[in-house]
Amino acid sequence: MLSSVNLASDLGAVWLTFKLATVVTLLLLLIGTPIAWWLARTRSWWKGPVGAVVALPIVLPPTVLGFYLLLLMGPNGVIGQFTLWAGIGLLPFTFGGLVVASVFYSMPFVVQPIQNAFEAMGDKPMEAAATLRASPLDAFFTVAVPLAKPGFLTAAILGFAHTVGEFGVVLMIGGNIPDKTRVVSVQIYDHVEALEYGQAHWLAGGMVVFSFLVLLALYTLNPTGRRK
């Protein structure tokens, strides 16, 4: 049986994880959409290096990414010096630090599906909009975005799910502060370390169910995944 203290701690970790994933997903959709559009449309030599940087978290160990983000957000790092100058303070071991780290870590899971959707759209819809005297911005929001809706749906689901499942990055940047930086993955680790397998099962089982529902949503809600 779960004690009231453990239950409150677990529910706090679940709520913090949900809040983190929601904020990060919204930010990534705002930040990732113009990046995906540029990558899908440009013929610049910079497309390769920029695409590689965006995709880097897929192959880079989370602790490596977390380590360098920790240095960047520290008092001697570029981000840290900027946040100190702006009066925000240092970001490590705060919820804001988790958000920044998670944006970097989950970026490819949002940018790439949107980029693929934009590339699959081709040039003809935008050319047709231009012949109707639509401005580039108007054509983007009225033509490109609706046509790329499946990509946005996939990006939102993957971005949210990937943020929920983070461990190495959030542990490096946020540590293990209850109700501030202790997310579900860290809470499970704490339970296992304390040999509290019952509590670990409760949270881990919830993550298994959540992961299944994410995959189910990807295969059933996304029109591109349906059999004609």
Rosetta constraint file for C-alpha pairs under 8 A:
AtomPair CA 1 CA 198 HARMONIC 7.54 0.50
AtomPair CA 2 CA 6 HARMONIC 6.20 0.50
AtomPair CA 2 CA 7 HARMONIC 6.00 0.50
AtomPair CA 2 CA 198 HARMONIC 7.74 0.50
AtomPair CA 2 CA 199 HARMONIC 6.66 0.50
AtomPair CA 3 CA 7 HARMONIC 6.02 0.50
AtomPair CA 4 CA 8 HARMONIC 6.05 0.50
AtomPair CA 5 CA 9 HARMONIC 6.20 0.50
AtomPair CA 6 CA 10 HARMONIC 6.01 0.50
AtomPair CA 6 CA 199 HARMONIC 7.73 0.50
AtomPair CA 7 CA 11 HARMONIC 6.02 0.50
AtomPair CA 8 CA 12 HARMONIC 6.00 0.50
AtomPair CA 9 CA 13 HARMONIC 6.27 0.50
AtomPair CA 9 CA 178 HARMONIC 7.37 0.50
AtomPair CA 9 CA 179 HARMONIC 7.81 0.50
AtomPair CA 10 CA 14 HARMONIC 6.23 0.50
AtomPair CA 10 CA 184 HARMONIC 7.42 0.50
AtomPair CA 10 CA 187 HARMONIC 7.04 0.50
AtomPair CA 10 CA 203 HARMONIC 7.60 0.50
AtomPair CA 11 CA 15 HARMONIC 6.10 0.50
AtomPair CA 12 CA 16 HARMONIC 6.11 0.50
AtomPair CA 12 CA 178 HARMONIC 7.81 0.50
AtomPair CA 12 CA 179 HARMONIC 5.83 0.50
AtomPair CA 13 CA 17 HARMONIC 6.05 0.50
AtomPair CA 13 CA 178 HARMONIC 7.59 0.50
AtomPair CA 13 CA 179 HARMONIC 6.58 0.50
AtomPair CA 13 CA 182 HARMONIC 5.84 0.50
AtomPair CA 13 CA 183 HARMONIC 4.69 0.50
AtomPair CA 13 CA 184 HARMONIC 5.13 0.50
AtomPair CA 13 CA 187 HARMONIC 6.79 0.50
AtomPair CA 14 CA 18 HARMONIC 6.18 0.50
AtomPair CA 14 CA 183 HARMONIC 6.65 0.50
AtomPair CA 14 CA 184 HARMONIC 5.65 0.50
AtomPair CA 15 CA 19 HARMONIC 6.14 0.50
AtomPair CA 16 CA 20 HARMONIC 6.04 0.50
AtomPair CA 16 CA 179 HARMONIC 6.82 0.50
AtomPair CA 16 CA 180 HARMONIC 7.42 0.50
AtomPair CA 16 CA 181 HARMONIC 7.56 0.50
AtomPair CA 16 CA 182 HARMONIC 7.52 0.50
AtomPair CA 16 CA 183 HARMONIC 6.05 0.50
AtomPair CA 17 CA 21 HARMONIC 6.06 0.50
AtomPair CA 17 CA 164 HARMONIC 6.01 0.50
AtomPair CA 17 CA 183 HARMONIC 5.09 0.50
AtomPair CA 17 CA 184 HARMONIC 6.24 0.50
AtomPair CA 18 CA 22 HARMONIC 6.09 0.50
AtomPair CA 18 CA 164 HARMONIC 7.13 0.50
AtomPair CA 19 CA 23 HARMONIC 6.19 0.50
AtomPair CA 20 CA 24 HARMONIC 6.03 0.50
AtomPair CA 20 CA 95 HARMONIC 7.92 0.50
AtomPair CA 20 CA 98 HARMONIC 7.59 0.50
AtomPair CA 20 CA 99 HARMONIC 6.50 0.50
AtomPair CA 20 CA 163 HARMONIC 7.55 0.50
AtomPair CA 20 CA 164 HARMONIC 7.88 0.50
AtomPair CA 21 CA 25 HARMONIC 5.93 0.50
AtomPair CA 21 CA 159 HARMONIC 7.75 0.50
AtomPair CA 21 CA 160 HARMONIC 5.10 0.50
AtomPair CA 21 CA 161 HARMONIC 7.50 0.50
AtomPair CA 21 CA 163 HARMONIC 5.29 0.50
AtomPair CA 21 CA 164 HARMONIC 5.86 0.50
AtomPair CA 22 CA 26 HARMONIC 6.29 0.50
AtomPair CA 22 CA 160 HARMONIC 6.57 0.50
AtomPair CA 23 CA 27 HARMONIC 6.21 0.50
AtomPair CA 23 CA 99 HARMONIC 7.36 0.50
AtomPair CA 24 CA 28 HARMONIC 5.98 0.50
AtomPair CA 24 CA 99 HARMONIC 5.98 0.50
AtomPair CA 24 CA 102 HARMONIC 6.61 0.50
AtomPair CA 24 CA 103 HARMONIC 5.79 0.50
AtomPair CA 24 CA 159 HARMONIC 7.82 0.50
AtomPair CA 24 CA 160 HARMONIC 7.46 0.50
AtomPair CA 24 CA 163 HARMONIC 7.48 0.50
AtomPair CA 25 CA 29 HARMONIC 6.17 0.50
AtomPair CA 25 CA 103 HARMONIC 7.97 0.50
AtomPair CA 25 CA 156 HARMONIC 6.20 0.50
AtomPair CA 25 CA 159 HARMONIC 5.64 0.50
AtomPair CA 25 CA 160 HARMONIC 5.55 0.50
AtomPair CA 26 CA 30 HARMONIC 6.44 0.50
AtomPair CA 27 CA 31 HARMONIC 6.04 0.50
AtomPair CA 27 CA 103 HARMONIC 7.44 0.50
AtomPair CA 28 CA 32 HARMONIC 5.15 0.50
AtomPair CA 28 CA 33 HARMONIC 7.76 0.50
AtomPair CA 28 CA 103 HARMONIC 6.34 0.50
AtomPair CA 28 CA 107 HARMONIC 6.48 0.50
AtomPair CA 28 CA 110 HARMONIC 6.66 0.50
AtomPair CA 28 CA 111 HARMONIC 7.99 0.50
AtomPair CA 28 CA 159 HARMONIC 7.77 0.50
AtomPair CA 29 CA 33 HARMONIC 5.71 0.50
AtomPair CA 29 CA 110 HARMONIC 6.93 0.50
AtomPair CA 29 CA 152 HARMONIC 7.92 0.50
AtomPair CA 29 CA 155 HARMONIC 7.87 0.50
AtomPair CA 29 CA 156 HARMONIC 7.29 0.50
AtomPair CA 30 CA 34 HARMONIC 7.62 0.50
AtomPair CA 31 CA 35 HARMONIC 6.93 0.50
AtomPair CA 32 CA 36 HARMONIC 5.91 0.50
AtomPair CA 32 CA 107 HARMONIC 7.00 0.50
AtomPair CA 32 CA 110 HARMONIC 6.52 0.50
AtomPair CA 32 CA 111 HARMONIC 5.08 0.50
AtomPair CA 33 CA 37 HARMONIC 6.10 0.50
AtomPair CA 33 CA 111 HARMONIC 6.67 0.50
AtomPair CA 33 CA 114 HARMONIC 6.84 0.50
AtomPair CA 34 CA 38 HARMONIC 6.09 0.50
AtomPair CA 35 CA 39 HARMONIC 6.16 0.50
AtomPair CA 35 CA 111 HARMONIC 7.01 0.50
AtomPair CA 36 CA 40 HARMONIC 6.03 0.50
AtomPair CA 36 CA 111 HARMONIC 5.29 0.50
AtomPair CA 36 CA 112 HARMONIC 6.83 0.50
AtomPair CA 36 CA 114 HARMONIC 5.96 0.50
AtomPair CA 36 CA 115 HARMONIC 4.43 0.50
AtomPair CA 36 CA 118 HARMONIC 7.74 0.50
AtomPair CA 37 CA 41 HARMONIC 6.13 0.50
AtomPair CA 37 CA 114 HARMONIC 7.82 0.50
AtomPair CA 37 CA 115 HARMONIC 6.20 0.50
AtomPair CA 37 CA 118 HARMONIC 6.67 0.50
AtomPair CA 38 CA 42 HARMONIC 5.57 0.50
AtomPair CA 39 CA 47 HARMONIC 5.96 0.50
AtomPair CA 39 CA 51 HARMONIC 7.14 0.50
AtomPair CA 39 CA 115 HARMONIC 6.70 0.50
AtomPair CA 40 CA 115 HARMONIC 5.46 0.50
AtomPair CA 40 CA 116 HARMONIC 7.37 0.50
AtomPair CA 40 CA 118 HARMONIC 6.06 0.50
AtomPair CA 40 CA 119 HARMONIC 5.33 0.50
AtomPair CA 41 CA 119 HARMONIC 7.49 0.50
AtomPair CA 42 CA 47 HARMONIC 6.91 0.50
AtomPair CA 43 CA 47 HARMONIC 7.02 0.50
AtomPair CA 45 CA 49 HARMONIC 7.97 0.50
AtomPair CA 46 CA 50 HARMONIC 5.99 0.50
AtomPair CA 47 CA 51 HARMONIC 5.83 0.50
AtomPair CA 48 CA 52 HARMONIC 6.09 0.50
AtomPair CA 49 CA 53 HARMONIC 6.22 0.50
AtomPair CA 50 CA 54 HARMONIC 6.24 0.50
AtomPair CA 51 CA 55 HARMONIC 6.18 0.50
AtomPair CA 52 CA 56 HARMONIC 5.92 0.50
AtomPair CA 54 CA 107 HARMONIC 6.55 0.50
AtomPair CA 54 CA 108 HARMONIC 5.55 0.50
AtomPair CA 54 CA 111 HARMONIC 7.76 0.50
AtomPair CA 55 CA 59 HARMONIC 7.69 0.50
AtomPair CA 55 CA 107 HARMONIC 7.71 0.50
AtomPair CA 55 CA 108 HARMONIC 5.08 0.50
AtomPair CA 56 CA 60 HARMONIC 5.91 0.50
AtomPair CA 56 CA 108 HARMONIC 7.87 0.50
AtomPair CA 57 CA 61 HARMONIC 7.40 0.50
AtomPair CA 57 CA 62 HARMONIC 7.30 0.50
AtomPair CA 57 CA 65 HARMONIC 7.35 0.50
AtomPair CA 57 CA 104 HARMONIC 7.55 0.50
AtomPair CA 57 CA 105 HARMONIC 5.50 0.50
AtomPair CA 57 CA 106 HARMONIC 7.42 0.50
AtomPair CA 57 CA 107 HARMONIC 7.93 0.50
AtomPair CA 57 CA 108 HARMONIC 7.20 0.50
AtomPair CA 58 CA 108 HARMONIC 7.20 0.50
AtomPair CA 60 CA 64 HARMONIC 6.85 0.50
AtomPair CA 60 CA 65 HARMONIC 6.78 0.50
AtomPair CA 61 CA 65 HARMONIC 6.58 0.50
AtomPair CA 62 CA 66 HARMONIC 5.96 0.50
AtomPair CA 62 CA 105 HARMONIC 7.77 0.50
AtomPair CA 62 CA 167 HARMONIC 7.88 0.50
AtomPair CA 62 CA 168 HARMONIC 5.12 0.50
AtomPair CA 62 CA 169 HARMONIC 5.20 0.50
AtomPair CA 63 CA 67 HARMONIC 5.90 0.50
AtomPair CA 63 CA 168 HARMONIC 5.14 0.50
AtomPair CA 63 CA 169 HARMONIC 5.71 0.50
AtomPair CA 63 CA 172 HARMONIC 6.71 0.50
AtomPair CA 64 CA 68 HARMONIC 6.43 0.50
AtomPair CA 65 CA 69 HARMONIC 6.12 0.50
AtomPair CA 65 CA 105 HARMONIC 7.77 0.50
AtomPair CA 65 CA 169 HARMONIC 6.80 0.50
AtomPair CA 66 CA 70 HARMONIC 5.95 0.50
AtomPair CA 66 CA 101 HARMONIC 7.19 0.50
AtomPair CA 66 CA 168 HARMONIC 7.04 0.50
AtomPair CA 66 CA 169 HARMONIC 4.56 0.50
AtomPair CA 66 CA 170 HARMONIC 7.41 0.50
AtomPair CA 66 CA 172 HARMONIC 5.38 0.50
AtomPair CA 66 CA 173 HARMONIC 6.17 0.50
AtomPair CA 67 CA 71 HARMONIC 6.42 0.50
AtomPair CA 67 CA 172 HARMONIC 6.53 0.50
AtomPair CA 67 CA 173 HARMONIC 7.81 0.50
AtomPair CA 68 CA 72 HARMONIC 6.16 0.50
AtomPair CA 69 CA 73 HARMONIC 5.99 0.50
AtomPair CA 69 CA 101 HARMONIC 6.84 0.50
AtomPair CA 69 CA 173 HARMONIC 7.52 0.50
AtomPair CA 70 CA 74 HARMONIC 5.92 0.50
AtomPair CA 70 CA 92 HARMONIC 6.57 0.50
AtomPair CA 70 CA 172 HARMONIC 7.19 0.50
AtomPair CA 70 CA 173 HARMONIC 5.89 0.50
AtomPair CA 71 CA 76 HARMONIC 7.37 0.50
AtomPair CA 71 CA 77 HARMONIC 5.69 0.50
AtomPair CA 72 CA 76 HARMONIC 7.30 0.50
AtomPair CA 72 CA 77 HARMONIC 3.94 0.50
AtomPair CA 72 CA 78 HARMONIC 5.54 0.50
AtomPair CA 72 CA 79 HARMONIC 5.45 0.50
AtomPair CA 72 CA 80 HARMONIC 6.22 0.50
AtomPair CA 73 CA 77 HARMONIC 5.41 0.50
AtomPair CA 73 CA 78 HARMONIC 6.87 0.50
AtomPair CA 73 CA 79 HARMONIC 4.84 0.50
AtomPair CA 73 CA 80 HARMONIC 4.09 0.50
AtomPair CA 73 CA 81 HARMONIC 7.71 0.50
AtomPair CA 73 CA 90 HARMONIC 6.69 0.50
AtomPair CA 73 CA 91 HARMONIC 6.14 0.50
AtomPair CA 73 CA 92 HARMONIC 6.50 0.50
AtomPair CA 73 CA 97 HARMONIC 7.98 0.50
AtomPair CA 74 CA 79 HARMONIC 7.45 0.50
AtomPair CA 74 CA 80 HARMONIC 4.87 0.50
AtomPair CA 74 CA 81 HARMONIC 7.69 0.50
AtomPair CA 74 CA 90 HARMONIC 6.50 0.50
AtomPair CA 74 CA 91 HARMONIC 7.54 0.50
AtomPair CA 74 CA 92 HARMONIC 6.95 0.50
AtomPair CA 75 CA 80 HARMONIC 5.03 0.50
AtomPair CA 75 CA 81 HARMONIC 5.90 0.50
AtomPair CA 75 CA 84 HARMONIC 7.79 0.50
AtomPair CA 75 CA 90 HARMONIC 6.90 0.50
AtomPair CA 76 CA 80 HARMONIC 6.49 0.50
AtomPair CA 76 CA 81 HARMONIC 6.39 0.50
AtomPair CA 77 CA 81 HARMONIC 5.98 0.50
AtomPair CA 78 CA 82 HARMONIC 6.28 0.50
AtomPair CA 79 CA 83 HARMONIC 6.17 0.50
AtomPair CA 80 CA 84 HARMONIC 6.11 0.50
AtomPair CA 80 CA 89 HARMONIC 7.71 0.50
AtomPair CA 80 CA 90 HARMONIC 5.74 0.50
AtomPair CA 80 CA 91 HARMONIC 7.14 0.50
AtomPair CA 81 CA 85 HARMONIC 6.07 0.50
AtomPair CA 82 CA 86 HARMONIC 6.07 0.50
AtomPair CA 83 CA 87 HARMONIC 6.17 0.50
AtomPair CA 83 CA 88 HARMONIC 5.07 0.50
AtomPair CA 83 CA 89 HARMONIC 5.53 0.50
AtomPair CA 83 CA 90 HARMONIC 6.29 0.50
AtomPair CA 83 CA 91 HARMONIC 7.67 0.50
AtomPair CA 84 CA 88 HARMONIC 5.81 0.50
AtomPair CA 84 CA 89 HARMONIC 4.76 0.50
AtomPair CA 84 CA 90 HARMONIC 6.36 0.50
AtomPair CA 91 CA 95 HARMONIC 7.81 0.50
AtomPair CA 91 CA 96 HARMONIC 5.97 0.50
AtomPair CA 91 CA 97 HARMONIC 4.40 0.50
AtomPair CA 92 CA 96 HARMONIC 8.00 0.50
AtomPair CA 92 CA 97 HARMONIC 5.12 0.50
AtomPair CA 92 CA 98 HARMONIC 7.69 0.50
AtomPair CA 92 CA 173 HARMONIC 5.27 0.50
AtomPair CA 92 CA 174 HARMONIC 5.95 0.50
AtomPair CA 93 CA 97 HARMONIC 6.47 0.50
AtomPair CA 93 CA 98 HARMONIC 7.66 0.50
AtomPair CA 93 CA 173 HARMONIC 5.84 0.50
AtomPair CA 93 CA 174 HARMONIC 3.95 0.50
AtomPair CA 93 CA 175 HARMONIC 5.85 0.50
AtomPair CA 93 CA 177 HARMONIC 7.68 0.50
AtomPair CA 93 CA 181 HARMONIC 6.73 0.50
AtomPair CA 94 CA 98 HARMONIC 6.58 0.50
AtomPair CA 94 CA 174 HARMONIC 5.98 0.50
AtomPair CA 94 CA 180 HARMONIC 6.58 0.50
AtomPair CA 94 CA 181 HARMONIC 6.36 0.50
AtomPair CA 95 CA 99 HARMONIC 6.36 0.50
AtomPair CA 95 CA 174 HARMONIC 7.25 0.50
AtomPair CA 95 CA 180 HARMONIC 6.03 0.50
AtomPair CA 95 CA 181 HARMONIC 5.85 0.50
AtomPair CA 96 CA 100 HARMONIC 6.34 0.50
AtomPair CA 97 CA 101 HARMONIC 6.15 0.50
AtomPair CA 97 CA 173 HARMONIC 6.51 0.50
AtomPair CA 97 CA 174 HARMONIC 6.76 0.50
AtomPair CA 98 CA 102 HARMONIC 5.89 0.50
AtomPair CA 98 CA 170 HARMONIC 5.96 0.50
AtomPair CA 98 CA 173 HARMONIC 6.38 0.50
AtomPair CA 98 CA 174 HARMONIC 5.95 0.50
AtomPair CA 98 CA 181 HARMONIC 7.22 0.50
AtomPair CA 99 CA 103 HARMONIC 6.10 0.50
AtomPair CA 100 CA 104 HARMONIC 6.60 0.50
AtomPair CA 101 CA 105 HARMONIC 6.18 0.50
AtomPair CA 101 CA 169 HARMONIC 6.86 0.50
AtomPair CA 101 CA 170 HARMONIC 7.23 0.50
AtomPair CA 101 CA 173 HARMONIC 7.18 0.50
AtomPair CA 102 CA 106 HARMONIC 5.83 0.50
AtomPair CA 102 CA 163 HARMONIC 6.34 0.50
AtomPair CA 102 CA 166 HARMONIC 7.98 0.50
AtomPair CA 102 CA 169 HARMONIC 7.48 0.50
AtomPair CA 102 CA 170 HARMONIC 7.45 0.50
AtomPair CA 103 CA 107 HARMONIC 5.75 0.50
AtomPair CA 105 CA 169 HARMONIC 7.64 0.50
AtomPair CA 106 CA 110 HARMONIC 6.94 0.50
AtomPair CA 106 CA 159 HARMONIC 5.84 0.50
AtomPair CA 106 CA 162 HARMONIC 6.29 0.50
AtomPair CA 106 CA 163 HARMONIC 6.35 0.50
AtomPair CA 107 CA 111 HARMONIC 6.01 0.50
AtomPair CA 107 CA 159 HARMONIC 7.40 0.50
AtomPair CA 108 CA 112 HARMONIC 5.56 0.50
AtomPair CA 109 CA 113 HARMONIC 6.91 0.50
AtomPair CA 109 CA 155 HARMONIC 6.18 0.50
AtomPair CA 109 CA 158 HARMONIC 5.85 0.50
AtomPair CA 109 CA 159 HARMONIC 5.52 0.50
AtomPair CA 109 CA 162 HARMONIC 7.62 0.50
AtomPair CA 110 CA 114 HARMONIC 6.63 0.50
AtomPair CA 110 CA 152 HARMONIC 7.86 0.50
AtomPair CA 110 CA 154 HARMONIC 7.83 0.50
AtomPair CA 110 CA 155 HARMONIC 4.24 0.50
AtomPair CA 110 CA 156 HARMONIC 6.58 0.50
AtomPair CA 110 CA 158 HARMONIC 6.80 0.50
AtomPair CA 110 CA 159 HARMONIC 5.49 0.50
AtomPair CA 111 CA 115 HARMONIC 5.98 0.50
AtomPair CA 111 CA 155 HARMONIC 7.09 0.50
AtomPair CA 112 CA 116 HARMONIC 6.05 0.50
AtomPair CA 112 CA 155 HARMONIC 7.74 0.50
AtomPair CA 113 CA 117 HARMONIC 6.23 0.50
AtomPair CA 113 CA 151 HARMONIC 5.03 0.50
AtomPair CA 113 CA 152 HARMONIC 7.06 0.50
AtomPair CA 113 CA 154 HARMONIC 6.43 0.50
AtomPair CA 113 CA 155 HARMONIC 5.53 0.50
AtomPair CA 114 CA 118 HARMONIC 6.23 0.50
AtomPair CA 114 CA 148 HARMONIC 6.90 0.50
AtomPair CA 114 CA 151 HARMONIC 4.65 0.50
AtomPair CA 114 CA 152 HARMONIC 5.64 0.50
AtomPair CA 114 CA 155 HARMONIC 6.48 0.50
AtomPair CA 115 CA 119 HARMONIC 6.15 0.50
AtomPair CA 115 CA 151 HARMONIC 7.77 0.50
AtomPair CA 116 CA 120 HARMONIC 6.06 0.50
AtomPair CA 116 CA 151 HARMONIC 7.14 0.50
AtomPair CA 117 CA 121 HARMONIC 6.32 0.50
AtomPair CA 117 CA 147 HARMONIC 7.88 0.50
AtomPair CA 117 CA 148 HARMONIC 5.03 0.50
AtomPair CA 117 CA 149 HARMONIC 7.89 0.50
AtomPair CA 117 CA 150 HARMONIC 7.22 0.50
AtomPair CA 117 CA 151 HARMONIC 5.07 0.50
AtomPair CA 118 CA 122 HARMONIC 7.11 0.50
AtomPair CA 118 CA 144 HARMONIC 7.06 0.50
AtomPair CA 118 CA 147 HARMONIC 7.98 0.50
AtomPair CA 118 CA 148 HARMONIC 5.91 0.50
AtomPair CA 121 CA 125 HARMONIC 7.41 0.50
AtomPair CA 121 CA 144 HARMONIC 7.62 0.50
AtomPair CA 121 CA 147 HARMONIC 6.88 0.50
AtomPair CA 121 CA 148 HARMONIC 7.23 0.50
AtomPair CA 123 CA 127 HARMONIC 6.19 0.50
AtomPair CA 124 CA 128 HARMONIC 6.01 0.50
AtomPair CA 125 CA 129 HARMONIC 6.25 0.50
AtomPair CA 125 CA 143 HARMONIC 6.92 0.50
AtomPair CA 125 CA 144 HARMONIC 7.61 0.50
AtomPair CA 126 CA 130 HARMONIC 6.17 0.50
AtomPair CA 126 CA 139 HARMONIC 6.49 0.50
AtomPair CA 126 CA 140 HARMONIC 7.78 0.50
AtomPair CA 126 CA 143 HARMONIC 7.08 0.50
AtomPair CA 126 CA 144 HARMONIC 7.28 0.50
AtomPair CA 127 CA 131 HARMONIC 6.38 0.50
AtomPair CA 128 CA 132 HARMONIC 6.59 0.50
AtomPair CA 129 CA 133 HARMONIC 6.64 0.50
AtomPair CA 129 CA 134 HARMONIC 5.52 0.50
AtomPair CA 129 CA 139 HARMONIC 5.99 0.50
AtomPair CA 129 CA 143 HARMONIC 7.56 0.50
AtomPair CA 130 CA 134 HARMONIC 5.23 0.50
AtomPair CA 130 CA 135 HARMONIC 6.92 0.50
AtomPair CA 130 CA 136 HARMONIC 7.51 0.50
AtomPair CA 130 CA 139 HARMONIC 7.51 0.50
AtomPair CA 134 CA 138 HARMONIC 5.95 0.50
AtomPair CA 134 CA 139 HARMONIC 5.74 0.50
AtomPair CA 135 CA 139 HARMONIC 5.98 0.50
AtomPair CA 136 CA 140 HARMONIC 6.06 0.50
AtomPair CA 137 CA 141 HARMONIC 6.47 0.50
AtomPair CA 138 CA 142 HARMONIC 5.96 0.50
AtomPair CA 138 CA 143 HARMONIC 7.98 0.50
AtomPair CA 139 CA 143 HARMONIC 5.22 0.50
AtomPair CA 139 CA 144 HARMONIC 6.66 0.50
AtomPair CA 140 CA 144 HARMONIC 4.77 0.50
AtomPair CA 140 CA 145 HARMONIC 6.14 0.50
AtomPair CA 141 CA 145 HARMONIC 5.30 0.50
AtomPair CA 141 CA 146 HARMONIC 7.35 0.50
AtomPair CA 142 CA 146 HARMONIC 6.54 0.50
AtomPair CA 143 CA 147 HARMONIC 6.26 0.50
AtomPair CA 144 CA 148 HARMONIC 6.09 0.50
AtomPair CA 145 CA 149 HARMONIC 6.18 0.50
AtomPair CA 148 CA 152 HARMONIC 6.50 0.50
AtomPair CA 149 CA 153 HARMONIC 6.21 0.50
AtomPair CA 150 CA 154 HARMONIC 6.22 0.50
AtomPair CA 150 CA 222 HARMONIC 5.71 0.50
AtomPair CA 150 CA 223 HARMONIC 6.61 0.50
AtomPair CA 150 CA 224 HARMONIC 6.83 0.50
AtomPair CA 151 CA 155 HARMONIC 6.00 0.50
AtomPair CA 152 CA 156 HARMONIC 6.05 0.50
AtomPair CA 153 CA 157 HARMONIC 6.29 0.50
AtomPair CA 153 CA 222 HARMONIC 6.92 0.50
AtomPair CA 154 CA 158 HARMONIC 6.02 0.50
AtomPair CA 154 CA 218 HARMONIC 6.47 0.50
AtomPair CA 154 CA 222 HARMONIC 7.02 0.50
AtomPair CA 155 CA 159 HARMONIC 5.76 0.50
AtomPair CA 156 CA 160 HARMONIC 6.03 0.50
AtomPair CA 157 CA 161 HARMONIC 6.08 0.50
AtomPair CA 157 CA 214 HARMONIC 6.83 0.50
AtomPair CA 157 CA 218 HARMONIC 7.40 0.50
AtomPair CA 158 CA 162 HARMONIC 5.83 0.50
AtomPair CA 158 CA 214 HARMONIC 7.87 0.50
AtomPair CA 159 CA 163 HARMONIC 6.18 0.50
AtomPair CA 160 CA 164 HARMONIC 6.31 0.50
AtomPair CA 161 CA 165 HARMONIC 6.34 0.50
AtomPair CA 161 CA 211 HARMONIC 7.40 0.50
AtomPair CA 161 CA 214 HARMONIC 7.01 0.50
AtomPair CA 162 CA 166 HARMONIC 6.43 0.50
AtomPair CA 164 CA 184 HARMONIC 7.70 0.50
AtomPair CA 164 CA 185 HARMONIC 7.95 0.50
AtomPair CA 165 CA 185 HARMONIC 6.59 0.50
AtomPair CA 166 CA 170 HARMONIC 6.49 0.50
AtomPair CA 166 CA 185 HARMONIC 6.77 0.50
AtomPair CA 167 CA 171 HARMONIC 5.95 0.50
AtomPair CA 167 CA 185 HARMONIC 5.63 0.50
AtomPair CA 167 CA 186 HARMONIC 6.41 0.50
AtomPair CA 168 CA 172 HARMONIC 6.19 0.50
AtomPair CA 169 CA 173 HARMONIC 6.18 0.50
AtomPair CA 170 CA 174 HARMONIC 5.28 0.50
AtomPair CA 170 CA 175 HARMONIC 6.95 0.50
AtomPair CA 170 CA 181 HARMONIC 7.73 0.50
AtomPair CA 171 CA 175 HARMONIC 4.67 0.50
AtomPair CA 171 CA 176 HARMONIC 6.72 0.50
AtomPair CA 171 CA 186 HARMONIC 6.99 0.50
AtomPair CA 174 CA 181 HARMONIC 5.18 0.50
AtomPair CA 174 CA 182 HARMONIC 7.50 0.50
AtomPair CA 175 CA 181 HARMONIC 6.53 0.50
AtomPair CA 175 CA 182 HARMONIC 7.23 0.50
AtomPair CA 176 CA 181 HARMONIC 5.86 0.50
AtomPair CA 176 CA 182 HARMONIC 4.88 0.50
AtomPair CA 176 CA 186 HARMONIC 7.06 0.50
AtomPair CA 177 CA 181 HARMONIC 5.07 0.50
AtomPair CA 177 CA 182 HARMONIC 5.29 0.50
AtomPair CA 178 CA 182 HARMONIC 5.21 0.50
AtomPair CA 182 CA 186 HARMONIC 5.93 0.50
AtomPair CA 182 CA 187 HARMONIC 6.37 0.50
AtomPair CA 183 CA 187 HARMONIC 6.14 0.50
AtomPair CA 184 CA 188 HARMONIC 6.17 0.50
AtomPair CA 184 CA 203 HARMONIC 7.27 0.50
AtomPair CA 185 CA 189 HARMONIC 6.40 0.50
AtomPair CA 186 CA 190 HARMONIC 6.22 0.50
AtomPair CA 187 CA 191 HARMONIC 6.31 0.50
AtomPair CA 188 CA 192 HARMONIC 6.28 0.50
AtomPair CA 188 CA 199 HARMONIC 7.78 0.50
AtomPair CA 188 CA 200 HARMONIC 5.16 0.50
AtomPair CA 188 CA 203 HARMONIC 6.54 0.50
AtomPair CA 188 CA 204 HARMONIC 6.85 0.50
AtomPair CA 189 CA 193 HARMONIC 6.06 0.50
AtomPair CA 189 CA 200 HARMONIC 7.80 0.50
AtomPair CA 190 CA 194 HARMONIC 6.18 0.50
AtomPair CA 191 CA 195 HARMONIC 6.11 0.50
AtomPair CA 191 CA 196 HARMONIC 4.81 0.50
AtomPair CA 191 CA 197 HARMONIC 6.50 0.50
AtomPair CA 191 CA 199 HARMONIC 6.41 0.50
AtomPair CA 191 CA 200 HARMONIC 5.42 0.50
AtomPair CA 192 CA 196 HARMONIC 5.66 0.50
AtomPair CA 192 CA 197 HARMONIC 5.92 0.50
AtomPair CA 192 CA 200 HARMONIC 6.21 0.50
AtomPair CA 196 CA 200 HARMONIC 6.33 0.50
AtomPair CA 197 CA 201 HARMONIC 5.92 0.50
AtomPair CA 198 CA 202 HARMONIC 6.41 0.50
AtomPair CA 199 CA 203 HARMONIC 6.54 0.50
AtomPair CA 200 CA 204 HARMONIC 5.82 0.50
AtomPair CA 201 CA 205 HARMONIC 5.58 0.50
AtomPair CA 202 CA 206 HARMONIC 6.34 0.50
AtomPair CA 203 CA 207 HARMONIC 6.34 0.50
AtomPair CA 204 CA 208 HARMONIC 6.32 0.50
AtomPair CA 205 CA 209 HARMONIC 6.32 0.50
AtomPair CA 206 CA 210 HARMONIC 6.05 0.50
AtomPair CA 207 CA 211 HARMONIC 6.00 0.50
AtomPair CA 208 CA 212 HARMONIC 6.25 0.50
AtomPair CA 209 CA 213 HARMONIC 6.24 0.50
AtomPair CA 210 CA 214 HARMONIC 6.20 0.50
AtomPair CA 211 CA 215 HARMONIC 6.37 0.50
AtomPair CA 212 CA 216 HARMONIC 6.06 0.50
AtomPair CA 213 CA 217 HARMONIC 6.01 0.50
AtomPair CA 214 CA 218 HARMONIC 6.29 0.50
AtomPair CA 215 CA 219 HARMONIC 6.29 0.50
AtomPair CA 216 CA 220 HARMONIC 6.02 0.50
AtomPair CA 217 CA 221 HARMONIC 5.25 0.50
AtomPair CA 217 CA 222 HARMONIC 7.34 0.50
AtomPair CA 218 CA 222 HARMONIC 5.70 0.50
AtomPair CA 218 CA 225 HARMONIC 7.53 0.50
AtomPair CA 219 CA 225 HARMONIC 5.46 0.50
AtomPair CA 219 CA 226 HARMONIC 7.06 0.50
AtomPair CA 220 CA 225 HARMONIC 6.82 0.50
AtomPair CA 220 CA 226 HARMONIC 6.66 0.50
AtomPair CA 221 CA 225 HARMONIC 7.95 0.50
AtomPair CA 222 CA 226 HARMONIC 7.18 0.50
